[in-house]
Amino acid sequence: MATTEKTPAATPQTDPARGLIALPPTVARALVLVGALATIASTFMSWTYTDEFPGDLTYYGSPAGLQVLALVAGLLTVVYALTLWDIRGLRWLNPTGATQPVVLAAASAFAVAWFSAIAIAVDLKGLVALDPGAYIAAIGSLIAVLGTLALPKPGDTFKDYVTKPDHLPTATPLPAWGERLVITAATAVALIVFTYGIGVDPEASETFIGYLFLVVLGAWALLTAGLFDRFAELNARHKGFATSMAFLAAAIFPFVESDEHNANLGVNILVVATVALGLNIVVGLTGLLDLGYVAFLGVGAYAAALVSGSEFSRFSGVQFPFWAAMLTGMAASLVFGVLIGAPTLRLRGDYLAIVTLGFGEIFRIGVNNLDGSSGPNLTNGPNGISMIPDLDIFGFNFGASHAIGGITLGRFANYFLLMLVITGIVVVVFNRAADSRIGRSWIAIREDETAATAMGINGFRVKLIAFALGASLAGLAGTVSAHVGYSVNPAPYQFAGSVPPNSAFLLAAVVLGGMGTVNGPILGATLLYLLPEKLGFLKEYQLFAFGIALVILMRFRPEGIIANRRRQLEFHESDDTVHIPEQGLPDSTVGVTKAGA
């Protein structure tokens, strides 16, 4: 006779409906809401008595600086707290009703509020510098965090609080115009967030740190809610429209940001991002570790400088039009890529890395010595080639200001728009190459060169094409960077140093952003260029900060911030279940079990 076993009743220790703090769910949700509202109210009060603290937090009724960030974090917490009440119209923000996004949203408010209070006390020498608004913000955000700890636990470990649920319900279909509207709105929000961050005064490091707390934890909350997965699905269905909106948003940037210094930052970010995309072909798609890649950027920059018409150029009487200078820089880098790659690409792994590192140092030492005394007079040695004239394309002088639609675009804004066009070209080349037959050969070489060769792929030829294409794209960026900086000199073209871009910087951008992706190197270059600029106290510890960031990344997200799906499976094949959203498909349809990985 069959017997049935009774399921034991859940105990307080194992009941998933209980939180870390024993409170009724209704009370827990109310605490989160009250704490968030108190945080919002505090931003309309004075946080300190003096305007010596960055942002001037002395006014009532007018949030500024860190107060604005706390206000946004508080609003985000309120919205996600309301999703737990199953309010109609908000459910799409938290489709599974998960606790994780509420916890992370409250954590963002807590981090901004408490960091602000501590920074005020430290900078102004004591707690006496804090006004009532700062105390209310700290207490309110703490109440919200305690309320989230009383919500039903998503799991038994800390990791469960910061990861999204395994299964995301299928989204309600929207008409095509509605999906495009969502993409447009998300792009507009991204532009606002980026413009705010790049517009923070470099002297106001406290404000930028608060901005980082909000962006990281807020984006993490959206990730655990599943919104990034759903947005990825929309992008996959409207890939052309999404890409066009991204470039349109970037083109709008110089019109909404009038500071020329920030426009200069934008140009440098695009230059580094373009070079990183070229390196991504070599490292991300083909799996070749190149530690001297910045030399190809230098080759393109010097080639363009020599034919720019500069009076310090060895060929001062020669001035090519931009298109010819651009082709010259690309051709020079291509030739160097082939010359270096042909004898070295039969090596693998560490041996190839050492040879490419040596090439980078040879280039830097070579241009230092080509000064007419240590060697032939070609590059003017350590002084470099200066006074490179601004570009003039079809009568449009990039060195002069131009009024467009009542908005004046300065010199760096002009170069930003030019570099944006070049970045777009490089993105198209990268995508086409990655999706082509040669791109699939690159990936096969990266996965297992021996197996790929056995299947008939000419490994040497395929790697040489990747090396040459990556080098030519770096040379293309170098032609613009030479004109933007007015001069070229050997200082930046080394493996590591405090002056970006260097080879370590470029490699870090690719690894941090996500190898094998388009958006990854662009995001990595943006972060690595922007953070040292806005956090002045990191200048002496830049390499140390890079190292710490990469160690943390390798531990918790080895595939990079923006993951390539194939590499994400490789890095997480030991997980019990890996859920990776497939383009156009719900997450639940592509779950990969450990046995199937």
Buried (B, 14 or more C-beta within 10 A) or exposed (E): EEEEEEEEEEEEEEEEEBBEBEBEBEEBBBBBBBBBBBBBBBBBBBBBBEEEBBBBBBBEEEBBBBBBBBBBBBBBBBBBBBBBEEEEEBBEBBBBBBBBBBBBBBBBBBBBBBBBBBBBBEBBEEEEBBBEBBBBBBBBBBBBBBBBBBBBBBEEEEEEBBBBBEBBEEBEEEEEEEBBEBBBEBBEEBBEBBBBBBBBEEEBBBBBBBBBBBBBBBBBBBBBBBBBBBBBBBBBBBEEBBBBBBBEBBBBBBBEBBBBEBBBBBBBBBBBBBBBBBBBBBBBBBBBBBBBBBBBBBBBBBBBBBBBBBEBBBBEEEBBEBEEBBBBBBBBBBBBBBEBBEEBBEBBEEEBBBBBBBBBBEBBEBBBBBBEEEBEEBBBBEEBBBEBBBBBEEEEBBBEEBEEEEEEBBBBBBBBBBBBEBBBEBBEBBBEBBEEEBBBBBBBBBEEBEEBBEEEBEBBEBBBBBBBBBBBBBBBBBBBBBBBBBBBBBBBBBBBBEEBBBBBBBBBBBBBBBBBBBBBBBBBBBBBBBBBBBBEEBEEEBBEBBEEBBEEBEEEBBBBBBBBBEBBBEBBEEEEEBBBBBEEEBBEEBEBEEEEB
